[in-house]
Each structure stands twice: as structure tokens, then as C-alpha cells.
Amino acid sequence: MAMRLRIRELIHEKSLREGRQITQKEVALESGIDESMLSRYANGFTTSFKGDVIESLLDYFDVALDELFHRETDIAQN
């Protein structure tokens, strides 16, 4: 089982709410997160999450912790 951040989904939801296109670059700039790090999180290339990054994303998207993460399960096929 792995955890991933729902960054893409949250960007999409925020874009719809605000009626404008929000980019990862904008999220990185406004939340103070390095753009390459945000990209790695958004694309699922890292599963190690820094507390300050999580706090910044929670504040930026104005969501609860459980809304920021998605748990992925590995389903073994026989």
C-alpha cells in the first residue's frame, strides 16, 4: 500500500471553484514549494513527505489532511 498526494485533483478542483486555470507553477510559487519537488509529488515519484511541504499544501488548498492524500492499494493478480 502506498500513499500519494492528490495534487493534480486538488489543482483541478481549485481551478473549477475559482473559474480559472491554476498551474503547478502557480501552486509552487504561492505555497513556497520548490517546483521540481511539487512535480515529483504530483507525479507520484516520491513517497517521502516533508512536514513543512504538507503544511504548505494544506494551507494553499485549504483542505484537511485526509483530503490531501490518496491511499493506493496493490491488488495481486493470480
mmCIF file of the N, C-alpha and C atoms, coordinates in Angstrom:
data_MODEL
# 
_entry.id   MODEL 
# 
loop_
_atom_site.group_PDB 
_atom_site.id 
_atom_site.type_symbol 
_atom_site.label_atom_id 
_atom_site.label_alt_id 
_atom_site.label_comp_id 
_atom_site.label_asym_id 
_atom_site.label_entity_id 
_atom_site.label_seq_id 
_atom_site.pdbx_PDB_ins_code 
_atom_site.Cartn_x 
_atom_site.Cartn_y 
_atom_site.Cartn_z 
_atom_site.occupancy 
_atom_site.B_iso_or_equiv 
_atom_site.pdbx_formal_charge 
_atom_site.auth_seq_id 
_atom_site.auth_comp_id 
_atom_site.auth_asym_id 
_atom_site.auth_atom_id 
_atom_site.pdbx_PDB_model_num 
ATOM 1   N N  . MET A 1 1  ? 0.844   -1.164  0.000   1.00 0.00 ? 1  MET A N  1 
ATOM 2   C CA . MET A 1 1  ? 0.000   0.000   0.000   1.00 0.00 ? 1  MET A CA 1 
ATOM 3   C C  . MET A 1 1  ? 0.898   1.239   0.000   1.00 0.00 ? 1  MET A C  1 
ATOM 4   N N  . ALA A 1 2  ? 0.554   2.198   -0.824  1.00 0.00 ? 2  ALA A N  1 
ATOM 5   C CA . ALA A 1 2  ? 1.337   3.427   -0.928  1.00 0.00 ? 2  ALA A CA 1 
ATOM 6   C C  . ALA A 1 2  ? 0.420   4.635   -0.787  1.00 0.00 ? 2  ALA A C  1 
ATOM 7   N N  . MET A 1 3  ? 1.003   5.711   -0.327  1.00 0.00 ? 3  MET A N  1 
ATOM 8   C CA . MET A 1 3  ? 0.271   6.968   -0.206  1.00 0.00 ? 3  MET A CA 1 
ATOM 9   C C  . MET A 1 3  ? 0.779   7.908   -1.285  1.00 0.00 ? 3  MET A C  1 
ATOM 10  N N  . ARG A 1 4  ? -0.131  8.666   -1.844  1.00 0.00 ? 4  ARG A N  1 
ATOM 11  C CA . ARG A 1 4  ? 0.279   9.702   -2.788  1.00 0.00 ? 4  ARG A CA 1 
ATOM 12  C C  . ARG A 1 4  ? -0.523  10.955  -2.504  1.00 0.00 ? 4  ARG A C  1 
ATOM 13  N N  . LEU A 1 5  ? 0.044   12.080  -2.872  1.00 0.00 ? 5  LEU A N  1 
ATOM 14  C CA . LEU A 1 5  ? -0.642  13.350  -2.702  1.00 0.00 ? 5  LEU A CA 1 
ATOM 15  C C  . LEU A 1 5  ? -1.602  13.559  -3.865  1.00 0.00 ? 5  LEU A C  1 
ATOM 16  N N  . ARG A 1 6  ? -2.755  14.124  -3.599  1.00 0.00 ? 6  ARG A N  1 
ATOM 17  C CA . ARG A 1 6  ? -3.777  14.368  -4.617  1.00 0.00 ? 6  ARG A CA 1 
ATOM 18  C C  . ARG A 1 6  ? -3.595  15.746  -5.258  1.00 0.00 ? 6  ARG A C  1 
ATOM 19  N N  . ILE A 1 7  ? -2.400  16.111  -5.582  1.00 0.00 ? 7  ILE A N  1 
ATOM 20  C CA . ILE A 1 7  ? -2.117  17.453  -6.075  1.00 0.00 ? 7  ILE A CA 1 
ATOM 21  C C  . ILE A 1 7  ? -2.862  17.760  -7.363  1.00 0.00 ? 7  ILE A C  1 
ATOM 22  N N  . ARG A 1 8  ? -2.799  16.884  -8.323  1.00 0.00 ? 8  ARG A N  1 
ATOM 23  C CA . ARG A 1 8  ? -3.481  17.139  -9.603  1.00 0.00 ? 8  ARG A CA 1 
ATOM 24  C C  . ARG A 1 8  ? -4.977  17.326  -9.411  1.00 0.00 ? 8  ARG A C  1 
ATOM 25  N N  . GLU A 1 9  ? -5.575  16.457  -8.608  1.00 0.00 ? 9  GLU A N  1 
ATOM 26  C CA . GLU A 1 9  ? -7.014  16.547  -8.366  1.00 0.00 ? 9  GLU A CA 1 
ATOM 27  C C  . GLU A 1 9  ? -7.364  17.846  -7.661  1.00 0.00 ? 9  GLU A C  1 
ATOM 28  N N  . LEU A 1 10 ? -6.542  18.229  -6.673  1.00 0.00 ? 10 LEU A N  1 
ATOM 29  C CA . LEU A 1 10 ? -6.809  19.454  -5.929  1.00 0.00 ? 10 LEU A CA 1 
ATOM 30  C C  . LEU A 1 10 ? -6.624  20.700  -6.791  1.00 0.00 ? 10 LEU A C  1 
ATOM 31  N N  . ILE A 1 11 ? -5.657  20.671  -7.685  1.00 0.00 ? 11 ILE A N  1 
ATOM 32  C CA . ILE A 1 11 ? -5.481  21.788  -8.629  1.00 0.00 ? 11 ILE A CA 1 
ATOM 33  C C  . ILE A 1 11 ? -6.719  21.898  -9.510  1.00 0.00 ? 11 ILE A C  1 
ATOM 34  N N  . HIS A 1 12 ? -7.197  20.775  -10.003 1.00 0.00 ? 12 HIS A N  1 
ATOM 35  C CA . HIS A 1 12 ? -8.392  20.771  -10.860 1.00 0.00 ? 12 HIS A CA 1 
ATOM 36  C C  . HIS A 1 12 ? -9.603  21.317  -10.099 1.00 0.00 ? 12 HIS A C  1 
ATOM 37  N N  . GLU A 1 13 ? -9.814  20.837  -8.871  1.00 0.00 ? 13 GLU A N  1 
ATOM 38  C CA . GLU A 1 13 ? -10.950 21.293  -8.064  1.00 0.00 ? 13 GLU A CA 1 
ATOM 39  C C  . GLU A 1 13 ? -10.870 22.792  -7.778  1.00 0.00 ? 13 GLU A C  1 
ATOM 40  N N  . LYS A 1 14 ? -9.673  23.268  -7.435  1.00 0.00 ? 14 LYS A N  1 
ATOM 41  C CA . LYS A 1 14 ? -9.490  24.695  -7.141  1.00 0.00 ? 14 LYS A CA 1 
ATOM 42  C C  . LYS A 1 14 ? -9.706  25.529  -8.404  1.00 0.00 ? 14 LYS A C  1 
ATOM 43  N N  . SER A 1 15 ? -9.251  25.022  -9.536  1.00 0.00 ? 15 SER A N  1 
ATOM 44  C CA . SER A 1 15 ? -9.461  25.718  -10.813 1.00 0.00 ? 15 SER A CA 1 
ATOM 45  C C  . SER A 1 15 ? -10.954 25.880  -11.105 1.00 0.00 ? 15 SER A C  1 
ATOM 46  N N  . LEU A 1 16 ? -11.710 24.815  -10.875 1.00 0.00 ? 16 LEU A N  1 
ATOM 47  C CA . LEU A 1 16 ? -13.160 24.872  -11.099 1.00 0.00 ? 16 LEU A CA 1 
ATOM 48  C C  . LEU A 1 16 ? -13.820 25.868  -10.147 1.00 0.00 ? 16 LEU A C  1 
ATOM 49  N N  . ARG A 1 17 ? -13.445 25.815  -8.869  1.00 0.00 ? 17 ARG A N  1 
ATOM 50  C CA . ARG A 1 17 ? -14.032 26.724  -7.874  1.00 0.00 ? 17 ARG A CA 1 
ATOM 51  C C  . ARG A 1 17 ? -13.762 28.183  -8.208  1.00 0.00 ? 17 ARG A C  1 
ATOM 52  N N  . GLU A 1 18 ? -12.543 28.459  -8.655  1.00 0.00 ? 18 GLU A N  1 
ATOM 53  C CA . GLU A 1 18 ? -12.149 29.842  -8.918  1.00 0.00 ? 18 GLU A CA 1 
ATOM 54  C C  . GLU A 1 18 ? -12.434 30.287  -10.351 1.00 0.00 ? 18 GLU A C  1 
ATOM 55  N N  . GLY A 1 19 ? -12.845 29.357  -11.206 1.00 0.00 ? 19 GLY A N  1 
ATOM 56  C CA . GLY A 1 19 ? -13.186 29.707  -12.576 1.00 0.00 ? 19 GLY A CA 1 
ATOM 57  C C  . GLY A 1 19 ? -12.000 30.161  -13.408 1.00 0.00 ? 19 GLY A C  1 
ATOM 58  N N  . ARG A 1 20 ? -10.846 29.584  -13.114 1.00 0.00 ? 20 ARG A N  1 
ATOM 59  C CA . ARG A 1 20 ? -9.631  29.920  -13.861 1.00 0.00 ? 20 ARG A CA 1 
ATOM 60  C C  . ARG A 1 20 ? -8.675  28.744  -13.816 1.00 0.00 ? 20 ARG A C  1 
ATOM 61  N N  . GLN A 1 21 ? -7.729  28.737  -14.728 1.00 0.00 ? 21 GLN A N  1 
ATOM 62  C CA . GLN A 1 21 ? -6.743  27.655  -14.790 1.00 0.00 ? 21 GLN A CA 1 
ATOM 63  C C  . GLN A 1 21 ? -5.613  27.915  -13.799 1.00 0.00 ? 21 GLN A C  1 
ATOM 64  N N  . ILE A 1 22 ? -5.395  26.970  -12.898 1.00 0.00 ? 22 ILE A N  1 
ATOM 65  C CA . ILE A 1 22 ? -4.290  27.051  -11.942 1.00 0.00 ? 22 ILE A CA 1 
ATOM 66  C C  . ILE A 1 22 ? -3.225  26.059  -12.381 1.00 0.00 ? 22 ILE A C  1 
ATOM 67  N N  . THR A 1 23 ? -1.990  26.481  -12.360 1.00 0.00 ? 23 THR A N  1 
ATOM 68  C CA . THR A 1 23 ? -0.882  25.626  -12.791 1.00 0.00 ? 23 THR A CA 1 
ATOM 69  C C  . THR A 1 23 ? -0.071  25.149  -11.589 1.00 0.00 ? 23 THR A C  1 
ATOM 70  N N  . GLN A 1 24 ? 0.703   24.090  -11.813 1.00 0.00 ? 24 GLN A N  1 
ATOM 71  C CA . GLN A 1 24 ? 1.612   23.622  -10.763 1.00 0.00 ? 24 GLN A CA 1 
ATOM 72  C C  . GLN A 1 24 ? 2.624   24.712  -10.429 1.00 0.00 ? 24 GLN A C  1 
ATOM 73  N N  . LYS A 1 25 ? 3.022   25.470  -11.433 1.00 0.00 ? 25 LYS A N  1 
ATOM 74  C CA . LYS A 1 25 ? 3.982   26.548  -11.202 1.00 0.00 ? 25 LYS A CA 1 
ATOM 75  C C  . LYS A 1 25 ? 3.395   27.573  -10.232 1.00 0.00 ? 25 LYS A C  1 
ATOM 76  N N  . GLU A 1 26 ? 2.122   27.907  -10.405 1.00 0.00 ? 26 GLU A N  1 
ATOM 77  C CA . GLU A 1 26 ? 1.462   28.854  -9.515  1.00 0.00 ? 26 GLU A CA 1 
ATOM 78  C C  . GLU A 1 26 ? 1.365   28.292  -8.095  1.00 0.00 ? 26 GLU A C  1 
ATOM 79  N N  . VAL A 1 27 ? 1.012   27.008  -7.987  1.00 0.00 ? 27 VAL A N  1 
ATOM 80  C CA . VAL A 1 27 ? 0.922   26.366  -6.675  1.00 0.00 ? 27 VAL A CA 1 
ATOM 81  C C  . VAL A 1 27 ? 2.284   26.421  -5.988  1.00 0.00 ? 27 VAL A C  1 
ATOM 82  N N  . ALA A 1 28 ? 3.331   26.085  -6.730  1.00 0.00 ? 28 ALA A N  1 
ATOM 83  C CA . ALA A 1 28 ? 4.686   26.099  -6.166  1.00 0.00 ? 28 ALA A CA 1 
ATOM 84  C C  . ALA A 1 28 ? 5.064   27.498  -5.690  1.00 0.00 ? 28 ALA A C  1 
ATOM 85  N N  . LEU A 1 29 ? 4.806   28.485  -6.510  1.00 0.00 ? 29 LEU A N  1 
ATOM 86  C CA . LEU A 1 29 ? 5.162   29.864  -6.171  1.00 0.00 ? 29 LEU A CA 1 
ATOM 87  C C  . LEU A 1 29 ? 4.389   30.344  -4.940  1.00 0.00 ? 29 LEU A C  1 
ATOM 88  N N  . GLU A 1 30 ? 3.089   30.131  -4.922  1.00 0.00 ? 30 GLU A N  1 
ATOM 89  C CA . GLU A 1 30 ? 2.257   30.656  -3.840  1.00 0.00 ? 30 GLU A CA 1 
ATOM 90  C C  . GLU A 1 30 ? 2.390   29.871  -2.532  1.00 0.00 ? 30 GLU A C  1 
ATOM 91  N N  . SER A 1 31 ? 2.787   28.610  -2.642  1.00 0.00 ? 31 SER A N  1 
ATOM 92  C CA . SER A 1 31 ? 2.929   27.806  -1.420  1.00 0.00 ? 31 SER A CA 1 
ATOM 93  C C  . SER A 1 31 ? 4.370   27.759  -0.917  1.00 0.00 ? 31 SER A C  1 
ATOM 94  N N  . GLY A 1 32 ? 5.303   28.271  -1.723  1.00 0.00 ? 32 GLY A N  1 
ATOM 95  C CA . GLY A 1 32 ? 6.705   28.282  -1.320  1.00 0.00 ? 32 GLY A CA 1 
ATOM 96  C C  . GLY A 1 32 ? 7.396   26.937  -1.465  1.00 0.00 ? 32 GLY A C  1 
ATOM 97  N N  . ILE A 1 33 ? 6.841   26.065  -2.279  1.00 0.00 ? 33 ILE A N  1 
ATOM 98  C CA . ILE A 1 33 ? 7.409   24.732  -2.506  1.00 0.00 ? 33 ILE A CA 1 
ATOM 99  C C  . ILE A 1 33 ? 8.200   24.749  -3.804  1.00 0.00 ? 33 ILE A C  1 
ATOM 100 N N  . ASP A 1 34 ? 9.363   24.141  -3.789  1.00 0.00 ? 34 ASP A N  1 
ATOM 101 C CA . ASP A 1 34 ? 10.178  24.042  -4.997  1.00 0.00 ? 34 ASP A CA 1 
ATOM 102 C C  . ASP A 1 34 ? 9.367   23.382  -6.111  1.00 0.00 ? 34 ASP A C  1 
ATOM 103 N N  . GLU A 1 35 ? 9.392   23.968  -7.285  1.00 0.00 ? 35 GLU A N  1 
ATOM 104 C CA . GLU A 1 35 ? 8.578   23.486  -8.405  1.00 0.00 ? 35 GLU A CA 1 
ATOM 105 C C  . GLU A 1 35 ? 8.909   22.048  -8.799  1.00 0.00 ? 35 GLU A C  1 
ATOM 106 N N  . SER A 1 36 ? 10.177  21.684  -8.782  1.00 0.00 ? 36 SER A N  1 
ATOM 107 C CA . SER A 1 36 ? 10.550  20.316  -9.156  1.00 0.00 ? 36 SER A CA 1 
ATOM 108 C C  . SER A 1 36 ? 10.082  19.314  -8.097  1.00 0.00 ? 36 SER A C  1 
ATOM 109 N N  . MET A 1 37 ? 10.113  19.718  -6.825  1.00 0.00 ? 37 MET A N  1 
ATOM 110 C CA . MET A 1 37 ? 9.624   18.851  -5.759  1.00 0.00 ? 37 MET A CA 1 
ATOM 111 C C  . MET A 1 37 ? 8.111   18.657  -5.896  1.00 0.00 ? 37 MET A C  1 
ATOM 112 N N  . LEU A 1 38 ? 7.397   19.739  -6.164  1.00 0.00 ? 38 LEU A N  1 
ATOM 113 C CA . LEU A 1 38 ? 5.951   19.646  -6.341  1.00 0.00 ? 38 LEU A CA 1 
ATOM 114 C C  . LEU A 1 38 ? 5.621   18.726  -7.510  1.00 0.00 ? 38 LEU A C  1 
ATOM 115 N N  . SER A 1 39 ? 6.374   18.813  -8.577  1.00 0.00 ? 39 SER A N  1 
ATOM 116 C CA . SER A 1 39 ? 6.167   17.945  -9.736  1.00 0.00 ? 39 SER A CA 1 
ATOM 117 C C  . SER A 1 39 ? 6.389   16.476  -9.374  1.00 0.00 ? 39 SER A C  1 
ATOM 118 N N  . ARG A 1 40 ? 7.429   16.201  -8.603  1.00 0.00 ? 40 ARG A N  1 
ATOM 119 C CA . ARG A 1 40 ? 7.684   14.819  -8.178  1.00 0.00 ? 40 ARG A CA 1 
ATOM 120 C C  . ARG A 1 40 ? 6.538   14.291  -7.330  1.00 0.00 ? 40 ARG A C  1 
ATOM 121 N N  . TYR A 1 41 ? 6.021   15.129  -6.433  1.00 0.00 ? 41 TYR A N  1 
ATOM 122 C CA . TYR A 1 41 ? 4.868   14.731  -5.620  1.00 0.00 ? 41 TYR A CA 1 
ATOM 123 C C  . TYR A 1 41 ? 3.641   14.497  -6.504  1.00 0.00 ? 41 TYR A C  1 
ATOM 124 N N  . ALA A 1 42 ? 3.375   15.412  -7.415  1.00 0.00 ? 42 ALA A N  1 
ATOM 125 C CA . ALA A 1 42 ? 2.192   15.323  -8.274  1.00 0.00 ? 42 ALA A CA 1 
ATOM 126 C C  . ALA A 1 42 ? 2.225   14.093  -9.178  1.00 0.00 ? 42 ALA A C  1 
ATOM 127 N N  . ASN A 1 43 ? 3.424   13.698  -9.578  1.00 0.00 ? 43 ASN A N  1 
ATOM 128 C CA . ASN A 1 43 ? 3.558   12.553  -10.490 1.00 0.00 ? 43 ASN A CA 1 
ATOM 129 C C  . ASN A 1 43 ? 3.814   11.238  -9.766  1.00 0.00 ? 43 ASN A C  1 
ATOM 130 N N  . GLY A 1 44 ? 3.800   11.273  -8.443  1.00 0.00 ? 44 GLY A N  1 
ATOM 131 C CA . GLY A 1 44 ? 3.956   10.054  -7.656  1.00 0.00 ? 44 GLY A CA 1 
ATOM 132 C C  . GLY A 1 44 ? 5.356   9.485   -7.641  1.00 0.00 ? 44 GLY A C  1 
ATOM 133 N N  . PHE A 1 45 ? 6.373   10.321  -7.930  1.00 0.00 ? 45 PHE A N  1 
ATOM 134 C CA . PHE A 1 45 ? 7.752   9.836   -7.968  1.00 0.00 ? 45 PHE A CA 1 
ATOM 135 C C  . PHE A 1 45 ? 8.414   9.803   -6.605  1.00 0.00 ? 45 PHE A C  1 
ATOM 136 N N  . THR A 1 46 ? 7.746   10.328  -5.609  1.00 0.00 ? 46 THR A N  1 
ATOM 137 C CA . THR A 1 46 ? 8.309   10.289  -4.263  1.00 0.00 ? 46 THR A CA 1 
ATOM 138 C C  . THR A 1 46 ? 7.218   9.947   -3.258  1.00 0.00 ? 46 THR A C  1 
ATOM 139 N N  . THR A 1 47 ? 7.583   9.175   -2.277  1.00 0.00 ? 47 THR A N  1 
ATOM 140 C CA . THR A 1 47 ? 6.618   8.787   -1.242  1.00 0.00 ? 47 THR A CA 1 
ATOM 141 C C  . THR A 1 47 ? 7.094   9.236   0.133   1.00 0.00 ? 47 THR A C  1 
ATOM 142 N N  . SER A 1 48 ? 8.109   10.070  0.163   1.00 0.00 ? 48 SER A N  1 
ATOM 143 C CA . SER A 1 48 ? 8.621   10.630  1.402   1.00 0.00 ? 48 SER A CA 1 
ATOM 144 C C  . SER A 1 48 ? 8.139   12.077  1.467   1.00 0.00 ? 48 SER A C  1 
ATOM 145 N N  . PHE A 1 49 ? 7.323   12.385  2.466   1.00 0.00 ? 49 PHE A N  1 
ATOM 146 C CA . PHE A 1 49 ? 6.693   13.690  2.519   1.00 0.00 ? 49 PHE A CA 1 
ATOM 147 C C  . PHE A 1 49 ? 7.242   14.511  3.683   1.00 0.00 ? 49 PHE A C  1 
ATOM 148 N N  . LYS A 1 50 ? 7.692   15.711  3.402   1.00 0.00 ? 50 LYS A N  1 
ATOM 149 C CA . LYS A 1 50 ? 8.208   16.610  4.428   1.00 0.00 ? 50 LYS A CA 1 
ATOM 150 C C  . LYS A 1 50 ? 7.037   17.346  5.085   1.00 0.00 ? 50 LYS A C  1 
ATOM 151 N N  . GLY A 1 51 ? 7.112   17.480  6.398   1.00 0.00 ? 51 GLY A N  1 
ATOM 152 C CA . GLY A 1 51 ? 6.039   18.114  7.151   1.00 0.00 ? 51 GLY A CA 1 
ATOM 153 C C  . GLY A 1 51 ? 5.738   19.536  6.716   1.00 0.00 ? 51 GLY A C  1 
ATOM 154 N N  . ASP A 1 52 ? 6.786   20.331  6.441   1.00 0.00 ? 52 ASP A N  1 
ATOM 155 C CA . ASP A 1 52 ? 6.549   21.719  6.044   1.00 0.00 ? 52 ASP A CA 1 
ATOM 156 C C  . ASP A 1 52 ? 5.890   21.810  4.679   1.00 0.00 ? 52 ASP A C  1 
ATOM 157 N N  . VAL A 1 53 ? 6.194   20.869  3.800   1.00 0.00 ? 53 VAL A N  1 
ATOM 158 C CA . VAL A 1 53 ? 5.563   20.833  2.479   1.00 0.00 ? 53 VAL A CA 1 
ATOM 159 C C  . VAL A 1 53 ? 4.084   20.485  2.628   1.00 0.00 ? 53 VAL A C  1 
ATOM 160 N N  . ILE A 1 54 ? 3.803   19.492  3.458   1.00 0.00 ? 54 ILE A N  1 
ATOM 161 C CA . ILE A 1 54 ? 2.421   19.089  3.691   1.00 0.00 ? 54 ILE A CA 1 
ATOM 162 C C  . ILE A 1 54 ? 1.625   20.264  4.255   1.00 0.00 ? 54 ILE A C  1 
ATOM 163 N N  . GLU A 1 55 ? 2.189   20.949  5.242   1.00 0.00 ? 55 GLU A N  1 
ATOM 164 C CA . GLU A 1 55 ? 1.503   22.103  5.835   1.00 0.00 ? 55 GLU A CA 1 
ATOM 165 C C  . GLU A 1 55 ? 1.234   23.186  4.796   1.00 0.00 ? 55 GLU A C  1 
ATOM 166 N N  . SER A 1 56 ? 2.200   23.453  3.941   1.00 0.00 ? 56 SER A N  1 
ATOM 167 C CA . SER A 1 56 ? 2.031   24.477  2.905   1.00 0.00 ? 56 SER A CA 1 
ATOM 168 C C  . SER A 1 56 ? 0.904   24.098  1.941   1.00 0.00 ? 56 SER A C  1 
ATOM 169 N N  . LEU A 1 57 ? 0.848   22.820  1.568   1.00 0.00 ? 57 LEU A N  1 
ATOM 170 C CA . LEU A 1 57 ? -0.210  22.370  0.653   1.00 0.00 ? 57 LEU A CA 1 
ATOM 171 C C  . LEU A 1 57 ? -1.577  22.397  1.321   1.00 0.00 ? 57 LEU A C  1 
ATOM 172 N N  . LEU A 1 58 ? -1.640  22.012  2.587   1.00 0.00 ? 58 LEU A N  1 
ATOM 173 C CA . LEU A 1 58 ? -2.902  22.077  3.324   1.00 0.00 ? 58 LEU A CA 1 
ATOM 174 C C  . LEU A 1 58 ? -3.411  23.518  3.365   1.00 0.00 ? 58 LEU A C  1 
ATOM 175 N N  . ASP A 1 59 ? -2.514  24.451  3.631   1.00 0.00 ? 59 ASP A N  1 
ATOM 176 C CA . ASP A 1 59 ? -2.898  25.863  3.673   1.00 0.00 ? 59 ASP A CA 1 
ATOM 177 C C  . ASP A 1 59 ? -3.309  26.371  2.289   1.00 0.00 ? 59 ASP A C  1 
ATOM 178 N N  . TYR A 1 60 ? -2.525  26.050  1.271   1.00 0.00 ? 60 TYR A N  1 
ATOM 179 C CA . TYR A 1 60 ? -2.808  26.557  -0.072  1.00 0.00 ? 60 TYR A CA 1 
ATOM 180 C C  . TYR A 1 60 ? -4.163  26.067  -0.577  1.00 0.00 ? 60 TYR A C  1 
ATOM 181 N N  . PHE A 1 61 ? -4.405  24.765  -0.443  1.00 0.00 ? 61 PHE A N  1 
ATOM 182 C CA . PHE A 1 61 ? -5.655  24.204  -0.954  1.00 0.00 ? 61 PHE A CA 1 
ATOM 183 C C  . PHE A 1 61 ? -6.809  24.325  0.046   1.00 0.00 ? 61 PHE A C  1 
ATOM 184 N N  . ASP A 1 62 ? -6.498  24.702  1.275   1.00 0.00 ? 62 ASP A N  1 
ATOM 185 C CA . ASP A 1 62 ? -7.486  24.837  2.345   1.00 0.00 ? 62 ASP A CA 1 
ATOM 186 C C  . ASP A 1 62 ? -8.283  23.537  2.505   1.00 0.00 ? 62 ASP A C  1 
ATOM 187 N N  . VAL A 1 63 ? -7.536  22.452  2.716   1.00 0.00 ? 63 VAL A N  1 
ATOM 188 C CA . VAL A 1 63 ? -8.142  21.132  2.892   1.00 0.00 ? 63 VAL A CA 1 
ATOM 189 C C  . VAL A 1 63 ? -7.623  20.491  4.171   1.00 0.00 ? 63 VAL A C  1 
ATOM 190 N N  . ALA A 1 64 ? -8.325  19.455  4.601   1.00 0.00 ? 64 ALA A N  1 
ATOM 191 C CA . ALA A 1 64 ? -7.885  18.657  5.748   1.00 0.00 ? 64 ALA A CA 1 
ATOM 192 C C  . ALA A 1 64 ? -6.859  17.634  5.270   1.00 0.00 ? 64 ALA A C  1 
ATOM 193 N N  . LEU A 1 65 ? -6.098  17.112  6.208   1.00 0.00 ? 65 LEU A N  1 
ATOM 194 C CA . LEU A 1 65 ? -5.040  16.163  5.885   1.00 0.00 ? 65 LEU A CA 1 
ATOM 195 C C  . LEU A 1 65 ? -5.551  14.978  5.069   1.00 0.00 ? 65 LEU A C  1 
ATOM 196 N N  . ASP A 1 66 ? -6.697  14.426  5.436   1.00 0.00 ? 66 ASP A N  1 
ATOM 197 C CA . ASP A 1 66 ? -7.210  13.257  4.717   1.00 0.00 ? 66 ASP A CA 1 
ATOM 198 C C  . ASP A 1 66 ? -7.656  13.590  3.301   1.00 0.00 ? 66 ASP A C  1 
ATOM 199 N N  . GLU A 1 67 ? -7.876  14.860  2.985   1.00 0.00 ? 67 GLU A N  1 
ATOM 200 C CA . GLU A 1 67 ? -8.237  15.261  1.631   1.00 0.00 ? 67 GLU A CA 1 
ATOM 201 C C  . GLU A 1 67 ? -7.014  15.436  0.737   1.00 0.00 ? 67 GLU A C  1 
ATOM 202 N N  . LEU A 1 68 ? -5.858  15.559  1.353   1.00 0.00 ? 68 LEU A N  1 
ATOM 203 C CA . LEU A 1 68 ? -4.617  15.773  0.605   1.00 0.00 ? 68 LEU A CA 1 
ATOM 204 C C  . LEU A 1 68 ? -4.020  14.463  0.099   1.00 0.00 ? 68 LEU A C  1 
ATOM 205 N N  . PHE A 1 69 ? -4.285  13.379  0.811   1.00 0.00 ? 69 PHE A N  1 
ATOM 206 C CA . PHE A 1 69 ? -3.684  12.088  0.472   1.00 0.00 ? 69 PHE A CA 1 
ATOM 207 C C  . PHE A 1 69 ? -4.674  11.122  -0.154  1.00 0.00 ? 69 PHE A C  1 
ATOM 208 N N  . HIS A 1 70 ? -4.134  10.214  -0.939  1.00 0.00 ? 70 HIS A N  1 
ATOM 209 C CA . HIS A 1 70 ? -4.890  9.103   -1.500  1.00 0.00 ? 70 HIS A CA 1 
ATOM 210 C C  . HIS A 1 70 ? -4.092  7.836   -1.222  1.00 0.00 ? 70 HIS A C  1 
ATOM 211 N N  . ARG A 1 71 ? -4.753  6.839   -0.686  1.00 0.00 ? 71 ARG A N  1 
ATOM 212 C CA . ARG A 1 71 ? -4.081  5.568   -0.407  1.00 0.00 ? 71 ARG A CA 1 
ATOM 213 C C  . ARG A 1 71 ? -4.293  4.642   -1.594  1.00 0.00 ? 71 ARG A C  1 
ATOM 214 N N  . GLU A 1 72 ? -3.198  4.159   -2.150  1.00 0.00 ? 72 GLU A N  1 
ATOM 215 C CA . GLU A 1 72 ? -3.260  3.236   -3.270  1.00 0.00 ? 72 GLU A CA 1 
ATOM 216 C C  . GLU A 1 72 ? -2.941  1.842   -2.776  1.00 0.00 ? 72 GLU A C  1 
ATOM 217 N N  . THR A 1 73 ? -3.740  0.886   -3.166  1.00 0.00 ? 73 THR A N  1 
ATOM 218 C CA . THR A 1 73 ? -3.502  -0.487  -2.765  1.00 0.00 ? 73 THR A CA 1 
ATOM 219 C C  . THR A 1 73 ? -3.024  -1.282  -3.969  1.00 0.00 ? 73 THR A C  1 
ATOM 220 N N  . ASP A 1 74 ? -2.121  -2.187  -3.705  1.00 0.00 ? 74 ASP A N  1 
ATOM 221 C CA . ASP A 1 74 ? -1.638  -3.093  -4.749  1.00 0.00 ? 74 ASP A CA 1 
ATOM 222 C C  . ASP A 1 74 ? -2.533  -4.327  -4.731  1.00 0.00 ? 74 ASP A C  1 
ATOM 223 N N  . ILE A 1 75 ? -3.134  -4.604  -5.863  1.00 0.00 ? 75 ILE A N  1 
ATOM 224 C CA . ILE A 1 75 ? -4.000  -5.769  -5.964  1.00 0.00 ? 75 ILE A CA 1 
ATOM 225 C C  . ILE A 1 75 ? -3.238  -6.854  -6.725  1.00 0.00 ? 75 ILE A C  1 
ATOM 226 N N  . ALA A 1 76 ? -2.955  -7.941  -6.036  1.00 0.00 ? 76 ALA A N  1 
ATOM 227 C CA . ALA A 1 76 ? -2.225  -9.037  -6.677  1.00 0.00 ? 76 ALA A CA 1 
ATOM 228 C C  . ALA A 1 76 ? -3.171  -9.794  -7.597  1.00 0.00 ? 76 ALA A C  1 
ATOM 229 N N  . GLN A 1 77 ? -2.687  -10.036 -8.790  1.00 0.00 ? 77 GLN A N  1 
ATOM 230 C CA . GLN A 1 77 ? -3.490  -10.792 -9.754  1.00 0.00 ? 77 GLN A CA 1 
ATOM 231 C C  . GLN A 1 77 ? -2.961  -12.211 -9.814  1.00 0.00 ? 77 GLN A C  1 
ATOM 232 N N  . ASN A 1 78 ? -3.859  -13.162 -9.754  1.00 0.00 ? 78 ASN A N  1 
ATOM 233 C CA . ASN A 1 78 ? -3.461  -14.584 -9.794  1.00 0.00 ? 78 ASN A CA 1 
ATOM 234 C C  . ASN A 1 78 ? -3.452  -15.101 -11.199 1.00 0.00 ? 78 ASN A C  1 
# 
